[in-house]
Amino acid sequence: MITAEPEQAAAAAGGRRGERRPRALAAMLSPRNIAAVYVWLVLIAIFAAWKPDLFLTSVTAKRVLNEYAITGIAALSVVLPLAAGVFDLSIGATIGLSGVLCGWLLGHTSLPPGAVIALALASGLLVGALNSLVVVAMRIDSFIGTLATGAIIAAVTLGVSGDQILTERTSGAFARFAIENTHGIQLPVLYLLILMVVIGFLLEQTVFGRFTHATGYNPDVTRLVGVGVGRIRTLTLLSSGVIASLAGVALTARIESADPSNGPSYLIPAFSAAFLGATQFRHGRFNPWGTVVAVLMLGTGSIGLLLAGAPQWAPQVFQGVVLIVAVGLTVIQGRRKDAA
């Protein structure tokens, strides 16, 4: 009897572990956890049945990846600030500023492309510092504060560009930063994947990530336990500016021109993807994995609509609806977590 008890206990424990595995798998594949993946598959099925000759091609798949990689980078730029509980509505203006700065430097100086890219990324760092001054030091609400800094940055961008599209020397060596490709997949897709992994590691595997989520969830309590909430938010705003400027550089290199009006158009899809991504995988927490899935879903829906002959404004309506639904789902999940 004495020797049988450990064997029975081990068998019972093994049985419980065996029962947990299907439950964990079912929870992981639940629509509550990865609804965007299922919606993405439904969109693919709809457009495949609607326009099979146009949609079911490798060209279309590569087009979604290449055209929406920069949108994905823009969306990842807001993940860290949102996780820390602050908005950065200046990312559209930052994208425009860094792109125009690249165009101006290439046209008016003899700097090599590498130096131009470095200066453009530095401009994003300055934008992040400005946002930190307004939001953290001056304690202005991030929604209002970054909206105001975005307006200032947009005005600076127009001044630098002279309200014109800059095309001088934006092709050639500089353009390879974005149009260099492997089997039709361009470099911004690689930038997107690298950023996704790095941000995911920071948020999930480091003390900084835990403090960031704690700051976003309850900044007052987090401050009371000795965490520098202001420092965390400053770092996230600095990272947001740099990542948004990377998106601007890649955009300018890809289209081989610097258009000051291009940046703001990335604001809505970026926040749509970030909020929709927060409903995936991590139950109401902003994360890069869900954000990238959401970007690809948005890209599939938008390009599918255009291939199906929808008007040019249809993708914007689609993205706006997704943003409304995503914010609503994020709020609902947050309330469920609070109740639990």
C-alpha positions in Angstrom: 0.0 0.0 0.0 2.8 2.4 0.9 4.6 1.8 -2.4 1.4 2.1 -4.5 0.4 5.5 -3.2 3.2 7.5 -5.0 2.4 5.6 -8.2 -1.3 6.4 -7.9 -0.5 10.1 -7.1 1.8 10.2 -10.2 -0.9 8.7 -12.4 -3.5 11.2 -11.1 -1.1 14.1 -11.7 -0.4 12.9 -15.2 -4.1 12.6 -15.9 -4.7 16.1 -14.7 -1.9 17.4 -16.9 -3.4 15.4 -19.8 -6.7 17.1 -19.2 -5.1 20.6 -19.0 -3.5 20.3 -22.4 -6.7 20.2 -24.5 -8.2 22.9 -22.3 -5.1 25.1 -22.9 -5.2 24.4 -26.6 -8.9 25.2 -26.7 -8.4 28.4 -24.8 -5.5 29.4 -27.1 -7.7 28.8 -30.2 -10.8 30.4 -28.8 -12.3 33.2 -30.8 -12.1 35.3 -27.7 -8.3 35.0 -27.9 -7.6 35.1 -31.6 -10.8 36.5 -33.2 -8.8 38.7 -35.6 -7.1 35.6 -37.0 -10.6 34.1 -37.8 -11.8 37.4 -39.2 -8.7 37.5 -41.4 -9.4 33.9 -42.6 -13.0 34.9 -43.4 -11.8 37.9 -45.4 -9.5 35.7 -47.4 -12.3 33.3 -48.1 -14.7 36.1 -49.1 -12.2 37.7 -51.6 -11.0 34.3 -52.8 -14.6 33.5 -53.8 -15.3 37.0 -55.1 -12.2 37.6 -57.2 -10.3 34.3 -57.3 -8.2 35.2 -60.3 -7.0 38.5 -58.8 -6.9 37.7 -55.1 -5.5 34.1 -55.0 -2.0 35.0 -56.3 1.4 35.3 -54.8 1.5 38.8 -56.2 -1.4 39.8 -54.0 0.1 38.2 -50.9 3.4 40.1 -51.5 1.5 43.3 -52.1 -0.2 43.0 -48.8 3.1 42.4 -47.0 5.0 45.1 -48.9 2.4 47.9 -48.8 1.4 47.3 -45.2 4.8 46.7 -43.7 5.2 50.5 -43.2 1.7 50.6 -41.7 2.8 47.9 -39.3 5.9 49.8 -38.3 3.8 52.8 -37.6 1.4 50.7 -35.6 4.2 49.2 -33.5 5.4 52.7 -32.7 2.3 53.3 -30.6 2.3 49.9 -28.8 4.8 50.8 -26.1 3.2 54.2 -25.2 -0.3 52.6 -25.2 1.0 49.9 -22.9 2.2 52.6 -20.6 -1.2 54.4 -20.7 -0.3 57.3 -22.9 -1.3 58.2 -26.5 1.1 59.4 -29.1 -1.1 61.1 -31.7 2.0 62.8 -33.2 3.2 59.7 -35.1 1.6 60.8 -38.4 3.4 64.1 -38.2 6.6 62.4 -37.2 6.5 60.1 -40.2 6.0 63.1 -42.5 8.8 65.1 -40.8 11.4 62.3 -41.1 10.5 61.7 -44.7 10.7 65.3 -45.7 14.0 65.7 -43.7 15.4 62.9 -45.8 14.3 64.5 -49.0 15.7 67.9 -48.0 19.0 66.6 -46.8 19.5 64.5 -49.9 18.7 67.5 -52.1 20.6 70.2 -50.3 23.6 68.4 -48.8 26.2 65.9 -49.9 25.6 63.6 -47.0 25.6 59.9 -47.7 22.3 58.0 -47.3 23.4 56.4 -44.1 24.0 59.7 -42.4 20.7 61.1 -43.7 18.9 58.1 -42.3 20.6 58.5 -38.9 19.6 62.2 -38.8 16.0 61.4 -39.7 15.9 58.8 -36.8 17.4 61.5 -34.5 14.6 63.8 -35.5 12.2 61.2 -34.2 14.1 61.0 -30.9 13.7 64.8 -30.6 10.0 64.5 -31.2 9.8 61.9 -28.5 11.7 64.2 -26.1 9.2 67.0 -26.9 6.3 64.8 -26.3 7.9 63.7 -23.0 8.3 67.3 -22.0 4.7 68.1 -22.7 3.1 64.9 -21.3 5.5 63.9 -18.4 7.1 67.1 -17.3 4.2 69.5 -17.9 1.6 66.8 -17.1 -0.7 67.6 -20.0 -3.1 64.9 -21.0 -1.3 62.8 -23.6 -4.2 62.9 -26.0 -4.3 66.7 -26.1 -0.5 67.2 -25.7 0.6 64.9 -28.5 -2.2 66.2 -30.8 -0.8 69.7 -30.2 2.9 68.6 -30.8 1.7 66.8 -33.9 0.3 70.1 -35.2 3.5 71.9 -34.5 5.6 69.2 -36.2 3.3 69.2 -39.2 3.8 73.0 -39.5 7.6 72.5 -39.4 7.4 69.8 -42.0 5.5 72.1 -44.4 8.1 74.8 -43.7 11.0 72.5 -44.5 9.4 71.2 -47.7 8.0 74.5 -48.8 4.6 72.6 -49.2 6.1 70.7 -52.1 6.9 67.1 -52.8 10.7 66.6 -52.7 12.1 64.1 -55.2 15.8 65.1 -55.5 18.2 62.2 -55.0 15.5 60.1 -53.2 16.2 57.2 -55.7 19.3 55.2 -56.1 21.3 54.2 -53.0 18.8 55.8 -50.6 15.8 54.0 -52.1 17.5 50.6 -51.6 16.8 51.1 -47.9 13.2 50.1 -48.7 12.9 48.6 -52.2 15.7 46.0 -51.9 13.9 42.7 -51.9 14.3 38.9 -51.7 11.8 37.0 -53.8 9.6 40.0 -54.0 9.5 40.7 -50.3 10.9 44.1 -49.5 13.2 45.2 -46.6 10.4 47.0 -44.6 8.9 43.6 -44.0 12.1 42.5 -42.3 12.2 45.7 -40.2 8.6 45.0 -39.1 9.4 41.5 -38.0 12.5 42.6 -36.1 10.6 45.3 -34.3 7.8 42.9 -33.5 10.3 40.4 -31.8 12.2 43.2 -30.0 9.1 44.9 -28.6 7.6 41.5 -27.7 10.8 40.6 -25.8 10.8 43.9 -24.0 7.2 43.8 -22.9 7.1 40.1 -21.9 10.6 39.1 -20.8 12.0 42.2 -19.0 11.4 44.2 -15.9 10.8 47.2 -18.1 7.9 45.4 -19.7 6.3 44.5 -16.4 6.7 48.1 -15.2 5.3 49.4 -18.5 2.1 47.3 -18.2 1.8 48.2 -14.5 2.1 51.9 -15.4 -0.6 51.6 -18.0 -2.9 49.6 -15.7 -2.7 51.7 -12.6 0.0 54.5 -12.6 -0.9 55.7 -9.1 -0.3 52.3 -7.4 2.7 51.7 -9.6 4.2 55.0 -8.4 3.5 54.2 -4.8 5.6 51.0 -5.0 8.6 53.0 -6.2 8.5 52.6 -9.9 9.4 55.7 -11.9 6.2 56.1 -13.9 7.5 59.3 -15.6 10.7 57.6 -16.6 8.8 54.6 -18.1 6.5 56.9 -20.1 9.4 59.0 -21.3 11.2 55.9 -22.6 8.1 54.7 -24.4 7.5 58.2 -26.0 11.2 58.3 -27.1 10.8 54.8 -28.7 7.6 55.9 -30.4 9.3 58.8 -32.0 12.2 56.8 -33.3 10.0 53.9 -34.7 7.7 56.4 -36.4 10.6 58.1 -38.0 11.8 54.8 -39.2 8.4 54.4 -40.9 8.9 57.8 -42.5 12.3 57.0 -43.8 11.1 53.7 -45.3 8.1 55.3 -46.9 10.2 58.0 -48.5 12.7 55.4 -49.8 9.9 53.2 -51.1 8.0 55.8 -53.1 11.2 57.7 -53.9 9.8 61.0 -52.9 9.1 63.0 -49.7 5.5 64.1 -49.6 4.6 66.1 -46.4 1.0 65.0 -46.6 1.7 61.3 -46.5 2.4 60.9 -42.8 -0.9 61.8 -41.2 -2.7 59.1 -43.3 -1.0 56.4 -41.2 -2.5 57.6 -37.9 -5.9 55.8 -38.1 -4.6 52.5 -39.4 -1.8 52.5 -36.8 -4.2 52.9 -33.9 -6.8 50.6 -35.5 -4.2 47.8 -35.6 -2.8 48.6 -32.1 -6.2 48.5 -30.4 -7.4 45.5 -32.4 -4.1 43.8 -31.6 -4.8 44.4 -27.9 -7.8 42.1 -28.1 -5.6 39.2 -29.4 -3.4 36.8 -27.6 -3.0 38.9 -24.4 -6.6 39.6 -23.4 -6.7 43.4 -23.4 -2.9 44.1 -23.2 -1.2 45.9 -26.0 1.2 43.6 -27.7 3.2 43.5 -31.0 2.0 40.0 -32.1 -1.6 41.0 -32.2 -0.8 44.3 -33.7 1.0 42.7 -36.7 -1.9 40.2 -37.2 -4.3 43.2 -37.2 -2.2 45.1 -39.7 -2.2 42.1 -42.1 -6.0 41.7 -41.6 -6.4 45.4 -42.4 -4.2 45.1 -45.4 -6.0 42.1 -46.7 -9.4 43.8 -46.3 -8.2 47.0 -47.9 -6.5 45.5 -50.9 -9.3 43.0 -51.3 -11.8 45.8 -51.6 -9.7 47.6 -54.2 -9.2 44.4 -56.2 -13.0 43.9 -56.1 -13.6 47.3 -57.7 -14.6 49.2 -54.5 -14.1 53.0 -54.5 -10.8 54.4 -53.4 -12.4 55.6 -50.1 -13.7 52.2 -49.2 -10.4 51.1 -47.4 -10.6 54.2 -45.2 -14.1 53.4 -44.1 -13.1 49.8 -43.4 -10.2 51.0 -41.2 -12.4 53.4 -39.4 -15.0 50.7 -38.6 -12.2 48.4 -37.4 -10.9 51.1 -35.1 -14.4 51.6 -33.5 -14.9 47.9 -33.1 -11.4 47.4 -31.7 -11.6 50.1 -29.1 -15.0 48.7 -28.0 -13.6 45.2 -27.7 -10.6 46.5 -25.7 -12.8 48.4 -23.3 -15.0 45.3 -22.8 -12.0 43.0 -22.1 -10.6 45.6 -19.7 -13.9 45.6 -17.7 -13.9 41.8 -17.6 -10.4 41.8 -16.2 -11.3 44.4 -13.6 -14.4 42.4 -12.6 -12.3 39.2 -12.3 
